[in-house]
């Protein structure tokens, strides 16, 4: 949330493609899911995509592009989010294996979201009337998130975590389209090419990773 708030959507969302790369490592450690040469190649494609994402056509120096990757705070924050997802997806699957997809999806997020609301109210960040200010839009977003959570839990229960997350990260391409249509962001051609590299890396992990 912080990343998409402070930086362009087309420059932050693609960094979620690093999630499959992190999952291949955490999945191997905690779920004994193996990683082969194709998986490593997919990770490299994601890294290349991240580099392309920050290319400035006016300044083609390699080191300038690399430094911009680390200077963009929004990109770094989203990379941290991808790292956290790498653990969350794996431990989430372990919880699902001990219970069920629907039980995990409903109970965990009901408890988590309930605690978040209480903490935000107690800290003064939000007030009750703010939650009801845009009730219809909130319900639509809530049902969409609920569908995403259940779909995630069902999908990850029947597939390797790295494979499932790789498919899920195709949403990056949709984010690039939304960035142009809704937010009128610029430099989308270069960022789109970078995003395609990152999604290709995720797909390689999906199709050939073992």
N, C-alpha and C positions, 0 to 999 in steps of 0.2 A: 504493500500500500504506500509506503514511504517513497519507494522507487518511482512508481508511476505518477506520484503526486509532484515530484520535483524534477523529473526528466521526461523527455519525449517517450511516448509509448513504443515507437518503432526502434528506440535505442535501448530500452530496458527489457521488454518482454522476450526478445530473442535469447537473452541470457538464461532463461529457464531451460534452454536446450542442454545446458550443462547438467541438468538433473540426471538423465540416463548415464552420463559419465560417472557421476558420483555414486549412482545406484549400483553400477557394475562393481564398484569397490565395496560398498557397504553390503550389497547382496552377497558377494563372495565371502565376506567376513562373518556375517550374522545368519545368512540363510544357506550358505554353502553353494551358491549359484556361481558357476564357473565363468571365466572370461577368456575368450580366444583372440587370435590375431585380428579377426574382423571387428571384434568389439573395440580393440585398441585403435583400429583404423577409423572407426566411427567417432571415437573420442577426438582423434586428431582433426577430423573434418569439422567437428564442432568448434575446436580451437581456431582453426583457419577462418571459419565463419565469423567468430567473434572479432578476429583481426579485421576482416573485410568490412564489418559493420562500422568500424571507426575510421575508415579511410576518408581522408579529406582530399577531394580531387584537385584542390588548389595547392596542396602540399603532399607530395608523394614520397616523402622520406619515410623509410621503414620505422626508424626509432621514434619519429613523431607520432605515428599511428599507435605504436605500442604504448607510449607514454600516455596518450589520450585515453586508452582503455582503463588505465589506473587512476587517471585524474577525474573521470566522469563518476561522480559520487552515486548517481542513480544506477549506473551499470554495476558498480561494486556492491551496492545494497541488494540488487536483484541476484547477483552471483552468490551472495550470502544466503539469500532465500532459496536458491537452487541447492546449495549445500545442505541447508536444513531439510529440504524436501528429500534429499538423498537418504537421510536418516529416518525421517517421518514415514516415508513410503514403505521402507523395510520393516520398521517396528510396527507399523500399521498392519502389514500383512501377518506378522507374527501374532498380533492380537486377533486378527480375523481367523487364523488357523486354530486358535484356542476357543473361539466363540462361533460367530457366523457373520457374513457380510452385512446383513440388515441390522443385526444386533449392534455390531461395532459402529456402523454408520449412524444409526439413530442415537444410541446412548452416549457415545464419546462426544459427538458434536453438540448434542443437547446440553451436556454437562459443561463442555468447553465454552460454548457461546453464552450460556447462562452466567458462568463465572465472569466472562469478559464484560457483560452488561453491568453486573454488580460492581466490578472494579471501576468501570468508566463512570458510573453514577457516583460512587463514593469519592472518586478523585475529582469530581466536578467537571470532567471532560464533556459529558453529555447530560441532558435532563430528559425526563420522561416525555415532556411535550415535544421534544426534538425527534424522538423515535416515532411519534404519531403524526409528525408534520406532513410527511409524504407517504402515507400509509399504503395507497395502491401500488406505487412504484416499489416500495419496500417489499410488499408481498410478492410481486413479480420476480424481483431479484432473489428473494428468499426461496421461492419454489425452484428457480433455476439452480441455485446453489444446492438445494436439497437433492435435485435430480443428479447433479454432478457428483455429489458425495456418494449416493447409492450406486451410481454407475461405476465410480472409482472402486468402491469396495467389492462389488461383484466382479469387475474385471480383474483386479489384482489377486482375487482369490483363486482364479483359474489359469493364470499365466505368470511367467516369471516377471518379477517387478521391473527389471530393466526393459523388457519387451513392452510391457504395458505402458510404462511412462514414456517410452519412445514414441508410441502412437499418439499418446495424449499431447505430446509437445508439438504436434502438427498445428495446434491452435496458434502457434507463433505467426504463421502465415496469415491467418485471419486478423491477427492484431495489427500486422503491417497494413492490411487493407483498411481496417477501421481507422488507423492513424491518419491515412490520407483522406478518407471520405468524411470523417467526423471532425477530426482535429486539425486538418489541413497542414500536417507536418511536411517538412521539406526533406530533400536528399533521400527520398524513399527508394530510388532506383538502386543506389549503392547498398542501402540498408536491406532492401529486399533480396539482393544477391547474397549478402552476408547471412540473412535468415535462411535462405534456401540451402546454403552450405551446412548450416547448423541442423536443419531438418533432415537433410541427406545423411548427416552423421547419425542422427537418431534412428533413421530408417535402416541404415546399415547395421546398427546394433540390433534392431528388431529382426531383420531378415536373416542375418548371418552370424550374429552373436550367439555364443553357446555357453 
